[in-house]
């Protein structure tokens, strides 16, 4: 996975998972397909940045301490252009 992929796909997905959103909502917000988001959530889970929790018939993801540390270190990497010119309102940039 290259830096551009991490900047454009992984960081926004991880931020939105940290905000408590589910994969289908993230796919809609970032204008991605559900399988594309699922691909990245599997990678994030495999490297230990998120863990999967099943609540009744819904799968939720919880960002781990490692994932939160990664997000803290990656602040400022995103710019609005990565979202096709419009930044999703639920991603707060500092």
PDB file of N, CA, C and O in Angstrom:
ATOM      1  N   UNK A   1       0.857  -1.166   0.000  1.00  0.00           N
ATOM      2  CA  UNK A   1       0.000   0.000   0.000  1.00  0.00           C
ATOM      3  C   UNK A   1       0.905   1.232   0.000  1.00  0.00           C
ATOM      4  O   UNK A   1       1.821   1.339   0.816  1.00  0.00           O
ATOM      5  N   UNK A   2       0.645   2.147  -0.908  1.00  0.00           N
ATOM      6  CA  UNK A   2       1.485   3.331  -1.014  1.00  0.00           C
ATOM      7  C   UNK A   2       0.915   4.497  -0.197  1.00  0.00           C
ATOM      8  O   UNK A   2      -0.199   4.428   0.321  1.00  0.00           O
ATOM      9  N   UNK A   3       1.703   5.561  -0.097  1.00  0.00           N
ATOM     10  CA  UNK A   3       1.309   6.719   0.711  1.00  0.00           C
ATOM     11  C   UNK A   3       0.013   7.349   0.209  1.00  0.00           C
ATOM     12  O   UNK A   3      -0.841   7.739   1.005  1.00  0.00           O
ATOM     13  N   UNK A   4      -0.132   7.448  -1.114  1.00  0.00           N
ATOM     14  CA  UNK A   4      -1.333   8.065  -1.674  1.00  0.00           C
ATOM     15  C   UNK A   4      -2.578   7.278  -1.280  1.00  0.00           C
ATOM     16  O   UNK A   4      -3.604   7.864  -0.935  1.00  0.00           O
ATOM     17  N   UNK A   5      -2.489   5.958  -1.331  1.00  0.00           N
ATOM     18  CA  UNK A   5      -3.615   5.112  -0.945  1.00  0.00           C
ATOM     19  C   UNK A   5      -3.969   5.288   0.527  1.00  0.00           C
ATOM     20  O   UNK A   5      -5.141   5.328   0.900  1.00  0.00           O
ATOM     21  N   UNK A   6      -2.937   5.392   1.350  1.00  0.00           N
ATOM     22  CA  UNK A   6      -3.168   5.602   2.785  1.00  0.00           C
ATOM     23  C   UNK A   6      -3.822   6.961   3.006  1.00  0.00           C
ATOM     24  O   UNK A   6      -4.781   7.075   3.769  1.00  0.00           O
ATOM     25  N   UNK A   7      -3.307   7.983   2.343  1.00  0.00           N
ATOM     26  CA  UNK A   7      -3.823   9.344   2.520  1.00  0.00           C
ATOM     27  C   UNK A   7      -5.248   9.493   2.008  1.00  0.00           C
ATOM     28  O   UNK A   7      -6.077  10.142   2.644  1.00  0.00           O
ATOM     29  N   UNK A   8      -5.527   8.898   0.869  1.00  0.00           N
ATOM     30  CA  UNK A   8      -6.829   9.081   0.232  1.00  0.00           C
ATOM     31  C   UNK A   8      -7.893   8.122   0.763  1.00  0.00           C
ATOM     32  O   UNK A   8      -9.065   8.488   0.854  1.00  0.00           O
ATOM     33  N   UNK A   9      -7.499   6.913   1.110  1.00  0.00           N
ATOM     34  CA  UNK A   9      -8.483   5.901   1.498  1.00  0.00           C
ATOM     35  C   UNK A   9      -8.440   5.522   2.971  1.00  0.00           C
ATOM     36  O   UNK A   9      -9.466   5.568   3.650  1.00  0.00           O
ATOM     37  N   UNK A  10      -7.286   5.154   3.467  1.00  0.00           N
ATOM     38  CA  UNK A  10      -7.190   4.578   4.810  1.00  0.00           C
ATOM     39  C   UNK A  10      -7.489   5.608   5.900  1.00  0.00           C
ATOM     40  O   UNK A  10      -8.292   5.341   6.794  1.00  0.00           O
ATOM     41  N   UNK A  11      -6.863   6.762   5.838  1.00  0.00           N
ATOM     42  CA  UNK A  11      -7.049   7.754   6.900  1.00  0.00           C
ATOM     43  C   UNK A  11      -8.506   8.217   6.996  1.00  0.00           C
ATOM     44  O   UNK A  11      -9.051   8.256   8.099  1.00  0.00           O
ATOM     45  N   UNK A  12      -9.157   8.568   5.879  1.00  0.00           N
ATOM     46  CA  UNK A  12     -10.567   8.978   6.005  1.00  0.00           C
ATOM     47  C   UNK A  12     -11.470   7.861   6.542  1.00  0.00           C
ATOM     48  O   UNK A  12     -12.364   8.124   7.346  1.00  0.00           O
ATOM     49  N   UNK A  13     -11.244   6.630   6.107  1.00  0.00           N
ATOM     50  CA  UNK A  13     -12.052   5.504   6.595  1.00  0.00           C
ATOM     51  C   UNK A  13     -11.823   5.320   8.091  1.00  0.00           C
ATOM     52  O   UNK A  13     -12.776   5.152   8.852  1.00  0.00           O
ATOM     53  N   UNK A  14     -10.576   5.351   8.507  1.00  0.00           N
ATOM     54  CA  UNK A  14     -10.258   5.175   9.928  1.00  0.00           C
ATOM     55  C   UNK A  14     -10.868   6.294  10.768  1.00  0.00           C
ATOM     56  O   UNK A  14     -11.389   6.032  11.852  1.00  0.00           O
ATOM     57  N   UNK A  15     -10.812   7.537  10.284  1.00  0.00           N
ATOM     58  CA  UNK A  15     -11.418   8.662  11.010  1.00  0.00           C
ATOM     59  C   UNK A  15     -12.926   8.474  11.162  1.00  0.00           C
ATOM     60  O   UNK A  15     -13.483   8.724  12.230  1.00  0.00           O
ATOM     61  N   UNK A  16     -13.573   8.040  10.104  1.00  0.00           N
ATOM     62  CA  UNK A  16     -15.024   7.867  10.163  1.00  0.00           C
ATOM     63  C   UNK A  16     -15.417   6.667  11.027  1.00  0.00           C
ATOM     64  O   UNK A  16     -16.449   6.697  11.697  1.00  0.00           O
ATOM     65  N   UNK A  17     -14.600   5.614  11.013  1.00  0.00           N
ATOM     66  CA  UNK A  17     -14.850   4.492  11.921  1.00  0.00           C
ATOM     67  C   UNK A  17     -14.693   4.958  13.369  1.00  0.00           C
ATOM     68  O   UNK A  17     -15.462   4.561  14.244  1.00  0.00           O
ATOM     69  N   UNK A  18     -13.701   5.793  13.610  1.00  0.00           N
ATOM     70  CA  UNK A  18     -13.486   6.329  14.952  1.00  0.00           C
ATOM     71  C   UNK A  18     -14.655   7.201  15.391  1.00  0.00           C
ATOM     72  O   UNK A  18     -14.952   7.300  16.582  1.00  0.00           O
ATOM     73  N   UNK A  19     -15.315   7.832  14.429  1.00  0.00           N
ATOM     74  CA  UNK A  19     -16.490   8.658  14.740  1.00  0.00           C
ATOM     75  C   UNK A  19     -17.732   7.808  14.988  1.00  0.00           C
ATOM     76  O   UNK A  19     -18.788   8.343  15.329  1.00  0.00           O
ATOM     77  N   UNK A  20     -17.618   6.479  14.820  1.00  0.00           N
ATOM     78  CA  UNK A  20     -18.727   5.585  15.112  1.00  0.00           C
ATOM     79  C   UNK A  20     -19.601   5.235  13.927  1.00  0.00           C
ATOM     80  O   UNK A  20     -20.662   4.635  14.099  1.00  0.00           O
ATOM     81  N   UNK A  21     -19.176   5.597  12.725  1.00  0.00           N
ATOM     82  CA  UNK A  21     -19.979   5.288  11.543  1.00  0.00           C
ATOM     83  C   UNK A  21     -19.736   3.856  11.077  1.00  0.00           C
ATOM     84  O   UNK A  21     -18.688   3.272  11.353  1.00  0.00           O
ATOM     85  N   UNK A  22     -20.698   3.308  10.379  1.00  0.00           N
ATOM     86  CA  UNK A  22     -20.579   1.954   9.864  1.00  0.00           C
ATOM     87  C   UNK A  22     -20.162   1.998   8.396  1.00  0.00           C
ATOM     88  O   UNK A  22     -20.259   3.039   7.746  1.00  0.00           O
ATOM     89  N   UNK A  23     -19.702   0.872   7.883  1.00  0.00           N
ATOM     90  CA  UNK A  23     -19.079   0.795   6.562  1.00  0.00           C
ATOM     91  C   UNK A  23     -19.947   1.322   5.429  1.00  0.00           C
ATOM     92  O   UNK A  23     -19.450   2.049   4.568  1.00  0.00           O
ATOM     93  N   UNK A  24     -21.227   0.977   5.408  1.00  0.00           N
ATOM     94  CA  UNK A  24     -22.099   1.422   4.316  1.00  0.00           C
ATOM     95  C   UNK A  24     -22.231   2.940   4.303  1.00  0.00           C
ATOM     96  O   UNK A  24     -22.233   3.553   3.235  1.00  0.00           O
ATOM     97  N   UNK A  25     -22.339   3.543   5.464  1.00  0.00           N
ATOM     98  CA  UNK A  25     -22.431   5.001   5.564  1.00  0.00           C
ATOM     99  C   UNK A  25     -21.118   5.648   5.108  1.00  0.00           C
ATOM    100  O   UNK A  25     -21.127   6.666   4.416  1.00  0.00           O
ATOM    101  N   UNK A  26     -20.007   5.054   5.498  1.00  0.00           N
ATOM    102  CA  UNK A  26     -18.697   5.565   5.080  1.00  0.00           C
ATOM    103  C   UNK A  26     -18.569   5.498   3.564  1.00  0.00           C
ATOM    104  O   UNK A  26     -18.076   6.436   2.937  1.00  0.00           O
ATOM    105  N   UNK A  27     -19.008   4.397   2.977  1.00  0.00           N
ATOM    106  CA  UNK A  27     -18.952   4.247   1.517  1.00  0.00           C
ATOM    107  C   UNK A  27     -19.740   5.362   0.837  1.00  0.00           C
ATOM    108  O   UNK A  27     -19.271   5.949  -0.138  1.00  0.00           O
ATOM    109  N   UNK A  28     -20.926   5.655   1.344  1.00  0.00           N
ATOM    110  CA  UNK A  28     -21.736   6.738   0.759  1.00  0.00           C
ATOM    111  C   UNK A  28     -21.067   8.092   0.927  1.00  0.00           C
ATOM    112  O   UNK A  28     -21.029   8.887  -0.012  1.00  0.00           O
ATOM    113  N   UNK A  29     -20.541   8.361   2.113  1.00  0.00           N
ATOM    114  CA  UNK A  29     -19.935   9.662   2.392  1.00  0.00           C
ATOM    115  C   UNK A  29     -18.693   9.917   1.543  1.00  0.00           C
ATOM    116  O   UNK A  29     -18.457  11.039   1.094  1.00  0.00           O
ATOM    117  N   UNK A  30     -17.902   8.868   1.327  1.00  0.00           N
ATOM    118  CA  UNK A  30     -16.653   9.018   0.587  1.00  0.00           C
ATOM    119  C   UNK A  30     -16.799   8.671  -0.893  1.00  0.00           C
ATOM    120  O   UNK A  30     -15.819   8.659  -1.638  1.00  0.00           O
ATOM    121  N   UNK A  31     -18.040   8.390  -1.310  1.00  0.00           N
ATOM    122  CA  UNK A  31     -18.314   8.041  -2.696  1.00  0.00           C
ATOM    123  C   UNK A  31     -17.471   6.850  -3.155  1.00  0.00           C
ATOM    124  O   UNK A  31     -16.867   6.870  -4.227  1.00  0.00           O
ATOM    125  N   UNK A  32     -17.448   5.814  -2.316  1.00  0.00           N
ATOM    126  CA  UNK A  32     -16.726   4.575  -2.601  1.00  0.00           C
ATOM    127  C   UNK A  32     -17.742   3.442  -2.645  1.00  0.00           C
ATOM    128  O   UNK A  32     -18.856   3.574  -2.139  1.00  0.00           O
ATOM    129  N   UNK A  33     -17.353   2.344  -3.247  1.00  0.00           N
ATOM    130  CA  UNK A  33     -18.214   1.171  -3.210  1.00  0.00           C
ATOM    131  C   UNK A  33     -18.068   0.497  -1.840  1.00  0.00           C
ATOM    132  O   UNK A  33     -17.049   0.655  -1.168  1.00  0.00           O
ATOM    133  N   UNK A  34     -19.095  -0.251  -1.438  1.00  0.00           N
ATOM    134  CA  UNK A  34     -19.032  -0.979  -0.167  1.00  0.00           C
ATOM    135  C   UNK A  34     -17.885  -1.991  -0.164  1.00  0.00           C
ATOM    136  O   UNK A  34     -17.187  -2.104   0.843  1.00  0.00           O
ATOM    137  N   UNK A  35     -17.664  -2.738  -1.266  1.00  0.00           N
ATOM    138  CA  UNK A  35     -16.526  -3.667  -1.275  1.00  0.00           C
ATOM    139  C   UNK A  35     -15.171  -2.956  -1.125  1.00  0.00           C
ATOM    140  O   UNK A  35     -14.242  -3.501  -0.529  1.00  0.00           O
ATOM    141  N   UNK A  36     -15.070  -1.749  -1.666  1.00  0.00           N
ATOM    142  CA  UNK A  36     -13.826  -0.985  -1.540  1.00  0.00           C
ATOM    143  C   UNK A  36     -13.568  -0.634  -0.074  1.00  0.00           C
ATOM    144  O   UNK A  36     -12.444  -0.770   0.410  1.00  0.00           O
ATOM    145  N   UNK A  37     -14.598  -0.187   0.623  1.00  0.00           N
ATOM    146  CA  UNK A  37     -14.461   0.125   2.050  1.00  0.00           C
ATOM    147  C   UNK A  37     -14.176  -1.159   2.826  1.00  0.00           C
ATOM    148  O   UNK A  37     -13.354  -1.154   3.743  1.00  0.00           O
ATOM    149  N   UNK A  38     -14.839  -2.251   2.474  1.00  0.00           N
ATOM    150  CA  UNK A  38     -14.610  -3.533   3.146  1.00  0.00           C
ATOM    151  C   UNK A  38     -13.161  -3.986   2.979  1.00  0.00           C
ATOM    152  O   UNK A  38     -12.567  -4.523   3.913  1.00  0.00           O
ATOM    153  N   UNK A  39     -12.595  -3.771   1.798  1.00  0.00           N
ATOM    154  CA  UNK A  39     -11.193  -4.121   1.532  1.00  0.00           C
ATOM    155  C   UNK A  39     -10.280  -3.410   2.533  1.00  0.00           C
ATOM    156  O   UNK A  39      -9.404  -4.032   3.133  1.00  0.00           O
ATOM    157  N   UNK A  40     -10.490  -2.116   2.706  1.00  0.00           N
ATOM    158  CA  UNK A  40      -9.641  -1.350   3.620  1.00  0.00           C
ATOM    159  C   UNK A  40      -9.925  -1.664   5.081  1.00  0.00           C
ATOM    160  O   UNK A  40      -9.000  -1.641   5.893  1.00  0.00           O
ATOM    161  N   UNK A  41     -11.165  -1.956   5.444  1.00  0.00           N
ATOM    162  CA  UNK A  41     -11.440  -2.318   6.840  1.00  0.00           C
ATOM    163  C   UNK A  41     -10.777  -3.654   7.177  1.00  0.00           C
ATOM    164  O   UNK A  41     -10.312  -3.847   8.301  1.00  0.00           O
ATOM    165  N   UNK A  42     -10.730  -4.570   6.217  1.00  0.00           N
ATOM    166  CA  UNK A  42     -10.036  -5.846   6.460  1.00  0.00           C
ATOM    167  C   UNK A  42      -8.550  -5.618   6.690  1.00  0.00           C
ATOM    168  O   UNK A  42      -7.951  -6.245   7.564  1.00  0.00           O
ATOM    169  N   UNK A  43      -7.956  -4.724   5.910  1.00  0.00           N
ATOM    170  CA  UNK A  43      -6.539  -4.406   6.102  1.00  0.00           C
ATOM    171  C   UNK A  43      -6.327  -3.750   7.465  1.00  0.00           C
ATOM    172  O   UNK A  43      -5.401  -4.109   8.192  1.00  0.00           O
ATOM    173  N   UNK A  44      -7.185  -2.790   7.809  1.00  0.00           N
ATOM    174  CA  UNK A  44      -7.064  -2.114   9.099  1.00  0.00           C
ATOM    175  C   UNK A  44      -7.217  -3.092  10.263  1.00  0.00           C
ATOM    176  O   UNK A  44      -6.537  -2.968  11.282  1.00  0.00           O
ATOM    177  N   UNK A  45      -8.106  -4.052  10.105  1.00  0.00           N
ATOM    178  CA  UNK A  45      -8.298  -5.069  11.142  1.00  0.00           C
ATOM    179  C   UNK A  45      -7.071  -5.976  11.226  1.00  0.00           C
ATOM    180  O   UNK A  45      -6.628  -6.325  12.321  1.00  0.00           O
ATOM    181  N   UNK A  46      -6.533  -6.351  10.090  1.00  0.00           N
ATOM    182  CA  UNK A  46      -5.380  -7.255  10.039  1.00  0.00           C
ATOM    183  C   UNK A  46      -4.149  -6.633  10.702  1.00  0.00           C
ATOM    184  O   UNK A  46      -3.375  -7.334  11.353  1.00  0.00           O
ATOM    185  N   UNK A  47      -3.965  -5.306  10.537  1.00  0.00           N
ATOM    186  CA  UNK A  47      -2.796  -4.661  11.138  1.00  0.00           C
ATOM    187  C   UNK A  47      -3.059  -4.170  12.561  1.00  0.00           C
ATOM    188  O   UNK A  47      -2.176  -3.591  13.194  1.00  0.00           O
ATOM    189  N   UNK A  48      -4.267  -4.401  13.059  1.00  0.00           N
ATOM    190  CA  UNK A  48      -4.568  -4.105  14.458  1.00  0.00           C
ATOM    191  C   UNK A  48      -5.045  -2.690  14.744  1.00  0.00           C
ATOM    192  O   UNK A  48      -5.065  -2.271  15.901  1.00  0.00           O
ATOM    193  N   UNK A  49      -5.430  -1.945  13.708  1.00  0.00           N
ATOM    194  CA  UNK A  49      -5.912  -0.586  13.923  1.00  0.00           C
ATOM    195  C   UNK A  49      -7.385  -0.552  14.308  1.00  0.00           C
ATOM    196  O   UNK A  49      -7.841   0.419  14.913  1.00  0.00           O
ATOM    197  N   UNK A  50      -8.133  -1.593  13.968  1.00  0.00           N
ATOM    198  CA  UNK A  50      -9.545  -1.693  14.351  1.00  0.00           C
ATOM    199  C   UNK A  50      -9.834  -3.115  14.784  1.00  0.00           C
ATOM    200  O   UNK A  50      -9.092  -4.041  14.456  1.00  0.00           O
ATOM    201  N   UNK A  51     -10.918  -3.281  15.522  1.00  0.00           N
ATOM    202  CA  UNK A  51     -11.405  -4.627  15.843  1.00  0.00           C
ATOM    203  C   UNK A  51     -12.890  -4.679  15.526  1.00  0.00           C
ATOM    204  O   UNK A  51     -13.612  -3.689  15.647  1.00  0.00           O
ATOM    205  N   UNK A  52     -13.313  -5.837  15.126  1.00  0.00           N
ATOM    206  CA  UNK A  52     -14.684  -6.058  14.680  1.00  0.00           C
ATOM    207  C   UNK A  52     -15.534  -6.495  15.866  1.00  0.00           C
ATOM    208  O   UNK A  52     -15.138  -7.365  16.641  1.00  0.00           O
ATOM    209  N   UNK A  53     -16.704  -5.883  15.999  1.00  0.00           N
ATOM    210  CA  UNK A  53     -17.656  -6.273  17.040  1.00  0.00           C
ATOM    211  C   UNK A  53     -19.008  -6.491  16.389  1.00  0.00           C
ATOM    212  O   UNK A  53     -19.477  -5.665  15.606  1.00  0.00           O
ATOM    213  N   UNK A  54     -19.617  -7.597  16.719  1.00  0.00           N
ATOM    214  CA  UNK A  54     -20.940  -7.877  16.165  1.00  0.00           C
ATOM    215  C   UNK A  54     -21.980  -7.562  17.226  1.00  0.00           C
ATOM    216  O   UNK A  54     -21.943  -8.096  18.335  1.00  0.00           O
ATOM    217  N   UNK A  55     -22.907  -6.685  16.866  1.00  0.00           N
ATOM    218  CA  UNK A  55     -24.001  -6.305  17.762  1.00  0.00           C
ATOM    219  C   UNK A  55     -25.291  -6.703  17.083  1.00  0.00           C
ATOM    220  O   UNK A  55     -25.694  -6.090  16.095  1.00  0.00           O
ATOM    221  N   UNK A  56     -25.932  -7.716  17.601  1.00  0.00           N
ATOM    222  CA  UNK A  56     -27.112  -8.360  17.009  1.00  0.00           C
ATOM    223  C   UNK A  56     -26.797  -8.713  15.560  1.00  0.00           C
ATOM    224  O   UNK A  56     -25.981  -9.604  15.328  1.00  0.00           O
ATOM    225  N   UNK A  57     -27.396  -8.066  14.593  1.00  0.00           N
ATOM    226  CA  UNK A  57     -27.108  -8.422  13.197  1.00  0.00           C
ATOM    227  C   UNK A  57     -26.274  -7.352  12.492  1.00  0.00           C
ATOM    228  O   UNK A  57     -26.185  -7.344  11.264  1.00  0.00           O
ATOM    229  N   UNK A  58     -25.665  -6.451  13.265  1.00  0.00           N
ATOM    230  CA  UNK A  58     -24.858  -5.371  12.704  1.00  0.00           C
ATOM    231  C   UNK A  58     -23.400  -5.563  13.103  1.00  0.00           C
ATOM    232  O   UNK A  58     -23.099  -5.871  14.256  1.00  0.00           O
ATOM    233  N   UNK A  59     -22.498  -5.380  12.143  1.00  0.00           N
ATOM    234  CA  UNK A  59     -21.066  -5.437  12.433  1.00  0.00           C
ATOM    235  C   UNK A  59     -20.563  -4.013  12.610  1.00  0.00           C
ATOM    236  O   UNK A  59     -20.730  -3.165  11.735  1.00  0.00           O
ATOM    237  N   UNK A  60     -19.944  -3.767  13.760  1.00  0.00           N
ATOM    238  CA  UNK A  60     -19.369  -2.458  14.053  1.00  0.00           C
ATOM    239  C   UNK A  60     -17.860  -2.621  14.200  1.00  0.00           C
ATOM    240  O   UNK A  60     -17.368  -3.706  14.512  1.00  0.00           O
ATOM    241  N   UNK A  61     -17.147  -1.547  13.976  1.00  0.00           N
ATOM    242  CA  UNK A  61     -15.698  -1.560  14.143  1.00  0.00           C
ATOM    243  C   UNK A  61     -15.323  -0.545  15.212  1.00  0.00           C
ATOM    244  O   UNK A  61     -15.878   0.552  15.274  1.00  0.00           O
ATOM    245  N   UNK A  62     -14.374  -0.932  16.047  1.00  0.00           N
ATOM    246  CA  UNK A  62     -13.873  -0.067  17.107  1.00  0.00           C
ATOM    247  C   UNK A  62     -12.406   0.194  16.816  1.00  0.00           C
ATOM    248  O   UNK A  62     -11.641  -0.741  16.580  1.00  0.00           O
ATOM    249  N   UNK A  63     -12.012   1.450  16.832  1.00  0.00           N
ATOM    250  CA  UNK A  63     -10.622   1.812  16.562  1.00  0.00           C
ATOM    251  C   UNK A  63      -9.793   1.520  17.810  1.00  0.00           C
ATOM    252  O   UNK A  63     -10.131   1.953  18.911  1.00  0.00           O
ATOM    253  N   UNK A  64      -8.710   0.783  17.620  1.00  0.00           N
ATOM    254  CA  UNK A  64      -7.834   0.402  18.727  1.00  0.00           C
ATOM    255  C   UNK A  64      -6.926   1.562  19.127  1.00  0.00           C
ATOM    256  O   UNK A  64      -6.908   2.608  18.477  1.00  0.00           O
ATOM    257  N   UNK A  65      -6.187   1.363  20.187  1.00  0.00           N
ATOM    258  CA  UNK A  65      -5.217   2.367  20.634  1.00  0.00           C
ATOM    259  C   UNK A  65      -4.191   2.631  19.542  1.00  0.00           C
ATOM    260  O   UNK A  65      -3.813   3.779  19.311  1.00  0.00           O
ATOM    261  N   UNK A  66      -3.735   1.573  18.866  1.00  0.00           N
ATOM    262  CA  UNK A  66      -2.769   1.732  17.777  1.00  0.00           C
ATOM    263  C   UNK A  66      -3.360   2.573  16.651  1.00  0.00           C
ATOM    264  O   UNK A  66      -2.679   3.424  16.079  1.00  0.00           O
ATOM    265  N   UNK A  67      -4.632   2.331  16.338  1.00  0.00           N
ATOM    266  CA  UNK A  67      -5.310   3.098  15.298  1.00  0.00           C
ATOM    267  C   UNK A  67      -5.453   4.561  15.681  1.00  0.00           C
ATOM    268  O   UNK A  67      -5.267   5.451  14.852  1.00  0.00           O
ATOM    269  N   UNK A  68      -5.786   4.805  16.945  1.00  0.00           N
ATOM    270  CA  UNK A  68      -5.908   6.191  17.417  1.00  0.00           C
ATOM    271  C   UNK A  68      -4.554   6.899  17.387  1.00  0.00           C
ATOM    272  O   UNK A  68      -4.470   8.078  17.040  1.00  0.00           O
ATOM    273  N   UNK A  69      -3.495   6.174  17.754  1.00  0.00           N
ATOM    274  CA  UNK A  69      -2.153   6.757  17.694  1.00  0.00           C
ATOM    275  C   UNK A  69      -1.781   7.109  16.256  1.00  0.00           C
ATOM    276  O   UNK A  69      -1.198   8.162  16.002  1.00  0.00           O
ATOM    277  N   UNK A  70      -2.120   6.226  15.320  1.00  0.00           N
ATOM    278  CA  UNK A  70      -1.860   6.485  13.904  1.00  0.00           C
ATOM    279  C   UNK A  70      -2.611   7.733  13.445  1.00  0.00           C
ATOM    280  O   UNK A  70      -2.053   8.576  12.743  1.00  0.00           O
ATOM    281  N   UNK A  71      -3.877   7.845  13.843  1.00  0.00           N
ATOM    282  CA  UNK A  71      -4.661   9.036  13.464  1.00  0.00           C
ATOM    283  C   UNK A  71      -4.039  10.316  14.030  1.00  0.00           C
ATOM    284  O   UNK A  71      -3.970  11.336  13.345  1.00  0.00           O
ATOM    285  N   UNK A  72      -3.590  10.250  15.279  1.00  0.00           N
ATOM    286  CA  UNK A  72      -2.962  11.421  15.896  1.00  0.00           C
ATOM    287  C   UNK A  72      -1.712  11.834  15.125  1.00  0.00           C
ATOM    288  O   UNK A  72      -1.478  13.021  14.900  1.00  0.00           O
ATOM    289  N   UNK A  73      -0.911  10.847  14.722  1.00  0.00           N
ATOM    290  CA  UNK A  73       0.328  11.141  14.002  1.00  0.00           C
ATOM    291  C   UNK A  73       0.065  11.603  12.580  1.00  0.00           C
ATOM    292  O   UNK A  73       0.908  12.275  11.985  1.00  0.00           O
ATOM    293  N   UNK A  74      -1.084  11.258  12.027  1.00  0.00           N
ATOM    294  CA  UNK A  74      -1.362  11.596  10.632  1.00  0.00           C
ATOM    295  C   UNK A  74      -2.181  12.872  10.476  1.00  0.00           C
ATOM    296  O   UNK A  74      -2.568  13.205   9.355  1.00  0.00           O
ATOM    297  N   UNK A  75      -2.457  13.592  11.547  1.00  0.00           N
ATOM    298  CA  UNK A  75      -3.208  14.848  11.449  1.00  0.00           C
ATOM    299  C   UNK A  75      -2.522  15.794  10.480  1.00  0.00           C
ATOM    300  O   UNK A  75      -1.298  15.928  10.492  1.00  0.00           O
ATOM    301  N   UNK A  76      -3.304  16.441   9.654  1.00  0.00           N
ATOM    302  CA  UNK A  76      -2.761  17.392   8.698  1.00  0.00           C
ATOM    303  C   UNK A  76      -2.387  16.795   7.363  1.00  0.00           C
ATOM    304  O   UNK A  76      -2.035  17.531   6.441  1.00  0.00           O
ATOM    305  N   UNK A  77      -2.452  15.473   7.230  1.00  0.00           N
ATOM    306  CA  UNK A  77      -2.094  14.819   5.971  1.00  0.00           C
ATOM    307  C   UNK A  77      -3.191  14.993   4.936  1.00  0.00           C
ATOM    308  O   UNK A  77      -2.909  15.078   3.741  1.00  0.00           O
ATOM    309  N   UNK A  78      -4.434  15.046   5.382  1.00  0.00           N
ATOM    310  CA  UNK A  78      -5.562  15.158   4.461  1.00  0.00           C
ATOM    311  C   UNK A  78      -5.778  16.587   4.001  1.00  0.00           C
ATOM    312  O   UNK A  78      -5.555  17.539   4.748  1.00  0.00           O
ATOM    313  N   UNK A  79      -6.208  16.716   2.778  1.00  0.00           N
ATOM    314  CA  UNK A  79      -6.674  17.997   2.263  1.00  0.00           C
ATOM    315  C   UNK A  79      -7.955  17.748   1.499  1.00  0.00           C
ATOM    316  O   UNK A  79      -8.189  16.632   1.036  1.00  0.00           O
ATOM    317  N   UNK A  80      -8.791  18.764   1.355  1.00  0.00           N
ATOM    318  CA  UNK A  80     -10.095  18.619   0.730  1.00  0.00           C
ATOM    319  C   UNK A  80     -10.056  18.037  -0.668  1.00  0.00           C
ATOM    320  O   UNK A  80     -11.027  17.407  -1.089  1.00  0.00           O
ATOM    321  N   UNK A  81      -8.971  18.225  -1.404  1.00  0.00           N
ATOM    322  CA  UNK A  81      -8.892  17.734  -2.781  1.00  0.00           C
ATOM    323  C   UNK A  81      -8.992  16.218  -2.857  1.00  0.00           C
ATOM    324  O   UNK A  81      -9.437  15.680  -3.871  1.00  0.00           O
ATOM    325  N   UNK A  82      -8.582  15.518  -1.795  1.00  0.00           N
ATOM    326  CA  UNK A  82      -8.642  14.061  -1.809  1.00  0.00           C
ATOM    327  C   UNK A  82     -10.076  13.555  -1.834  1.00  0.00           C
ATOM    328  O   UNK A  82     -10.312  12.385  -2.136  1.00  0.00           O
ATOM    329  N   UNK A  83     -11.034  14.415  -1.524  1.00  0.00           N
ATOM    330  CA  UNK A  83     -12.435  14.013  -1.494  1.00  0.00           C
ATOM    331  C   UNK A  83     -13.176  14.570  -2.693  1.00  0.00           C
ATOM    332  O   UNK A  83     -14.382  14.807  -2.622  1.00  0.00           O
ATOM    333  N   UNK A  84     -12.464  14.785  -3.804  1.00  0.00           N
ATOM    334  CA  UNK A  84     -13.107  15.306  -4.990  1.00  0.00           C
ATOM    335  C   UNK A  84     -13.553  16.747  -4.807  1.00  0.00           C
ATOM    336  O   UNK A  84     -14.509  17.201  -5.436  1.00  0.00           O
ATOM    337  N   UNK A  85     -12.846  17.461  -3.936  1.00  0.00           N
ATOM    338  CA  UNK A  85     -13.152  18.874  -3.744  1.00  0.00           C
ATOM    339  C   UNK A  85     -14.116  19.167  -2.622  1.00  0.00           C
ATOM    340  O   UNK A  85     -14.329  20.333  -2.292  1.00  0.00           O
ATOM    341  N   UNK A  86     -14.713  18.140  -2.017  1.00  0.00           N
ATOM    342  CA  UNK A  86     -15.619  18.421  -0.906  1.00  0.00           C
ATOM    343  C   UNK A  86     -15.258  17.538   0.275  1.00  0.00           C
ATOM    344  O   UNK A  86     -15.232  16.312   0.162  1.00  0.00           O
ATOM    345  N   UNK A  87     -14.985  18.152   1.384  1.00  0.00           N
ATOM    346  CA  UNK A  87     -14.609  17.456   2.603  1.00  0.00           C
ATOM    347  C   UNK A  87     -15.873  17.013   3.334  1.00  0.00           C
ATOM    348  O   UNK A  87     -16.747  17.840   3.594  1.00  0.00           O
ATOM    349  N   UNK A  88     -15.993  15.708   3.678  1.00  0.00           N
ATOM    350  CA  UNK A  88     -17.162  15.295   4.448  1.00  0.00           C
ATOM    351  C   UNK A  88     -17.217  16.065   5.769  1.00  0.00           C
ATOM    352  O   UNK A  88     -16.195  16.265   6.425  1.00  0.00           O
ATOM    353  N   UNK A  89     -18.410  16.489   6.142  1.00  0.00           N
ATOM    354  CA  UNK A  89     -18.570  17.326   7.331  1.00  0.00           C
ATOM    355  C   UNK A  89     -18.173  16.618   8.615  1.00  0.00           C
ATOM    356  O   UNK A  89     -17.808  17.275   9.590  1.00  0.00           O
ATOM    357  N   UNK A  90     -18.237  15.293   8.636  1.00  0.00           N
ATOM    358  CA  UNK A  90     -17.928  14.585   9.875  1.00  0.00           C
ATOM    359  C   UNK A  90     -16.433  14.395  10.088  1.00  0.00           C
ATOM    360  O   UNK A  90     -16.031  13.887  11.135  1.00  0.00           O
ATOM    361  N   UNK A  91     -15.589  14.789   9.121  1.00  0.00           N
ATOM    362  CA  UNK A  91     -14.155  14.733   9.342  1.00  0.00           C
ATOM    363  C   UNK A  91     -13.717  16.112   9.768  1.00  0.00           C
ATOM    364  O   UNK A  91     -13.796  17.071   9.000  1.00  0.00           O
ATOM    365  N   UNK A  92     -13.260  16.202  10.983  1.00  0.00           N
ATOM    366  CA  UNK A  92     -12.858  17.492  11.521  1.00  0.00           C
ATOM    367  C   UNK A  92     -11.338  17.581  11.427  1.00  0.00           C
ATOM    368  O   UNK A  92     -10.617  16.741  11.966  1.00  0.00           O
ATOM    369  N   UNK A  93     -10.878  18.593  10.746  1.00  0.00           N
ATOM    370  CA  UNK A  93      -9.432  18.793  10.605  1.00  0.00           C
ATOM    371  C   UNK A  93      -8.976  19.849  11.603  1.00  0.00           C
ATOM    372  O   UNK A  93      -9.646  20.861  11.807  1.00  0.00           O
ATOM    373  N   UNK A  94      -7.850  19.604  12.208  1.00  0.00           N
ATOM    374  CA  UNK A  94      -7.283  20.551  13.167  1.00  0.00           C
ATOM    375  C   UNK A  94      -6.123  21.265  12.518  1.00  0.00           C
ATOM    376  O   UNK A  94      -5.492  22.115  13.146  1.00  0.00           O
TER     377      UNK A  94
END
